[in-house]
Amino acid sequence: MKNEKMEIDIKSIEIGWNGKPDYPEFANAYIESACWSDGTDMTEDEIENWEEENPDTLYELSYESLI
């Protein structure tokens, strides 16, 4: 099975934290706000669904937001 990187259809994303960043788990990271690649703001439900469907990508984005 080929390991392919998922294409992210999000134009901008802001990561928030419940407390201090908890490296290396980042369990308290969440998407504070985001917009789709067409510039449309994501709704709270869309953000929640995206987080649930893409936990690995959320982890990567959380890490990147700290470096």
N, CA and C of each residue as an Amber inpcrd file, in Angstrom:
protein
   201
   0.8470000  -1.1820000   0.0000000   0.0000000   0.0000000   0.0000000
   0.8880000   1.2390000   0.0000000   0.6480000   2.1230000  -0.9050000
   1.4220000   3.3440000  -1.0210000   0.9340000   4.3650000  -0.0100000
   1.8710000   4.9800000   0.7090000   1.5100000   5.9820000   1.7030000
   1.4070000   7.3420000   1.0060000   0.1860000   7.8120000   0.7920000
  -0.0400000   9.0840000   0.1090000  -0.4280000  10.1490000   1.1060000
   0.0920000  11.3420000   0.9060000  -0.2560000  12.4700000   1.7610000
  -1.6100000  13.0210000   1.3160000  -2.4890000  13.2120000   2.2850000
  -3.8100000  13.7260000   1.9930000  -3.7300000  15.1850000   1.5480000
  -4.4600000  15.5180000   0.5140000  -4.5270000  16.9060000   0.0720000
  -5.4570000  17.6560000   1.0050000  -4.9560000  18.7360000   1.5590000
  -5.7580000  19.5380000   2.4780000  -6.4820000  20.6120000   1.6810000
  -7.8040000  20.6270000   1.7750000  -8.5910000  21.5980000   1.0320000
  -8.9430000  22.8060000   1.8960000  -8.0510000  23.1110000   2.8200000
  -8.2320000  24.2550000   3.6970000  -7.2100000  25.3260000   3.3240000
  -7.7010000  26.5490000   3.1800000  -6.8330000  27.6550000   2.7900000
  -6.0640000  28.2090000   3.9810000  -6.7410000  28.4090000   5.0830000
  -6.0850000  28.9170000   6.2850000  -6.6810000  28.2330000   7.4990000
  -5.8460000  28.1300000   8.5220000  -6.2700000  27.4320000   9.7210000
  -5.5780000  28.0580000  10.9200000  -6.3120000  28.1970000  12.0070000
  -5.7430000  28.7280000  13.2480000  -5.9340000  27.6790000  14.3300000
  -4.8220000  27.2450000  14.9160000  -4.8460000  26.2320000  15.9620000
  -4.9760000  26.9190000  17.3170000  -5.8590000  26.3940000  18.1470000
  -6.0150000  26.8830000  19.5140000  -5.6160000  25.7930000  20.4920000
  -5.4170000  26.1880000  21.7340000  -4.9920000  25.2410000  22.7630000
  -5.8570000  25.4130000  24.0010000  -6.2300000  24.2850000  24.6050000
  -6.8730000  24.2960000  25.9170000  -5.7430000  24.1750000  26.9310000
  -5.2360000  25.3000000  27.3970000  -4.0720000  25.2910000  28.2750000
  -2.7930000  25.3700000  27.4640000  -1.7040000  24.8970000  28.0390000
  -0.4080000  24.9050000  27.3580000  -0.3350000  23.7500000  26.3650000
   0.4180000  23.9310000  25.2520000   0.6170000  22.8160000  24.3260000
   1.2280000  21.6220000  25.0580000   0.6610000  20.4540000  24.8750000
   1.0850000  19.2540000  25.5970000   1.8860000  18.3010000  24.7060000
   3.0420000  18.7840000  24.2550000   3.9250000  17.9640000  23.4290000
   4.2830000  16.6900000  24.1620000   4.3030000  15.5270000  23.5570000
   4.1230000  15.2370000  22.1330000   2.7100000  14.8040000  21.7520000
   1.7630000  14.7790000  22.6790000   0.4280000  14.2800000  22.3580000
  -0.4400000  15.2960000  21.6120000  -0.3840000  16.5600000  22.0300000
  -1.2150000  17.6220000  21.4630000  -2.7050000  17.3040000  21.5830000
  -3.0710000  16.6100000  22.6510000  -4.4730000  16.2340000  22.8520000
  -5.3550000  17.4430000  23.1160000  -4.7580000  18.5510000  23.5400000
  -5.5760000  19.7310000  23.8400000  -5.5870000  20.7450000  22.6950000
  -5.1300000  20.3400000  21.5140000  -5.1540000  21.2230000  20.3450000
  -6.5120000  21.1210000  19.6480000  -6.9460000  22.2290000  19.0940000
  -8.1910000  22.2390000  18.3360000  -8.1060000  23.3260000  17.2800000
  -8.9560000  23.2350000  16.2920000  -9.0090000  24.2650000  15.2510000
  -9.9040000  25.3750000  15.7580000  -9.3070000  26.5380000  15.9060000
 -10.0530000  27.6990000  16.3860000 -10.8880000  28.3150000  15.2700000
 -10.2880000  28.4240000  14.0870000 -11.0040000  28.9080000  12.9110000
 -10.2720000  28.4170000  11.6660000 -11.0150000  28.3240000  10.5690000
 -10.4320000  27.8600000   9.3110000 -11.3410000  28.2750000   8.1710000
 -10.7810000  28.2810000   6.9710000 -11.6080000  28.5120000   5.7920000
 -11.1900000  27.5420000   4.7000000 -12.1520000  27.1780000   3.8840000
 -11.9230000  26.2630000   2.7780000 -11.0520000  26.9360000   1.7180000
 -10.5410000  26.1500000   0.7910000  -9.6520000  26.6790000  -0.2420000
 -10.3300000  27.7270000  -1.1230000 -11.6710000  27.7280000  -1.1660000
 -12.3830000  28.7480000  -1.9460000 -12.6100000  30.0400000  -1.1650000
 -12.1120000  30.0810000   0.1000000 -12.2280000  31.2720000   0.9200000
 -13.4460000  31.2930000   1.8360000 -14.3280000  30.3090000   1.7390000
 -15.5150000  30.2280000   2.5770000 -15.1290000  29.7860000   3.9810000
 -15.6040000  30.5100000   4.9960000 -15.3320000  30.1170000   6.3820000
 -15.9690000  28.7720000   6.6860000 -15.2560000  27.9410000   7.4470000
 -15.8060000  26.6660000   7.8890000 -16.7380000  26.9130000   9.0630000
 -17.8460000  26.1860000   9.0970000 -18.7580000  26.2710000  10.2320000
 -18.1660000  25.4610000  11.3910000 -18.7140000  25.6370000  12.5850000
 -18.2480000  24.8600000  13.7350000 -18.4310000  23.3650000  13.4930000
 -19.5500000  22.9850000  12.8770000 -19.7880000  21.5650000  12.5710000
 -18.7750000  21.0370000  11.5640000 -18.4630000  21.8280000  10.5380000
 -17.4720000  21.4030000   9.5470000 -16.0990000  21.2370000  10.1880000
 -15.7400000  22.1610000  11.0680000 -14.4590000  22.0630000  11.7670000
 -14.4260000  20.8080000  12.6260000 -15.4780000  20.5730000  13.3800000
 -15.5400000  19.3950000  14.2460000 -15.4380000  18.1080000  13.4320000
 -16.1680000  18.0270000  12.3270000 -16.1110000  16.8440000  11.4670000
 -14.7270000  16.6660000  10.8700000 -14.1200000  17.7610000  10.4200000
 -12.7910000  17.6800000   9.8230000 -11.7760000  17.1850000  10.8480000
 -11.8520000  17.6940000  12.0810000 -10.9390000  17.2570000  13.1400000
 -11.0830000  15.7580000  13.4000000 -12.3160000  15.2680000  13.4370000
 -12.5690000  13.8490000  13.6940000 -12.0740000  12.9640000  12.5570000
 -12.2000000  13.4490000  11.3200000 -11.8030000  12.6590000  10.1570000
 -10.3100000  12.7480000   9.8490000  -9.6190000  13.7340000  10.4190000
  -8.2110000  13.9700000  10.0850000  -7.3480000  14.1630000  11.3250000
  -7.3650000  13.2300000  12.2740000  -6.5910000  13.4420000  13.5070000
  -5.0840000  13.5350000  13.2680000  -4.5530000  12.7840000  12.3120000
  -3.1160000  12.8360000  12.0330000  -2.7120000  14.1920000  11.4580000
  -3.5550000  14.7230000  10.5800000  -3.2610000  16.0300000   9.9950000
  -3.3710000  17.1170000  11.0500000  -4.3540000  17.0120000  11.9350000
  -4.4810000  17.9800000  13.0290000  -3.2330000  17.9300000  13.9040000
  -2.7220000  16.7280000  14.1750000  -1.4960000  16.5820000  14.9580000
  -0.3330000  17.2910000  14.2670000  -0.1630000  17.0510000  12.9580000
   0.9190000  17.6950000  12.1950000   0.7900000  19.2130000  12.2150000
  -0.4050000  19.7230000  12.0180000  -0.6280000  21.1690000  12.0240000
  -0.3630000  21.7630000  13.4090000  -0.7180000  21.0180000  14.4500000
  -0.4730000  21.4730000  15.8130000   1.0280000  21.5890000  16.0630000
   1.7710000  20.5800000  15.6370000   3.2250000  20.5920000  15.8040000
   3.8260000  21.7630000  15.0280000   3.4260000  21.9150000  13.7730000
   3.9490000  22.9930000  12.9380000   3.6550000  24.3770000  13.5010000
   2.5440000  24.5120000  14.2140000   2.1920000  25.8180000  14.7630000
   3.1460000  26.2230000  15.8910000   3.8740000  25.2590000  16.4530000
   4.7980000  25.5430000  17.5520000   6.2210000  25.8360000  17.0760000
   6.5520000  25.4250000  15.8490000   7.9340000  25.6270000  15.3780000
   8.0600000  26.8370000  14.4960000
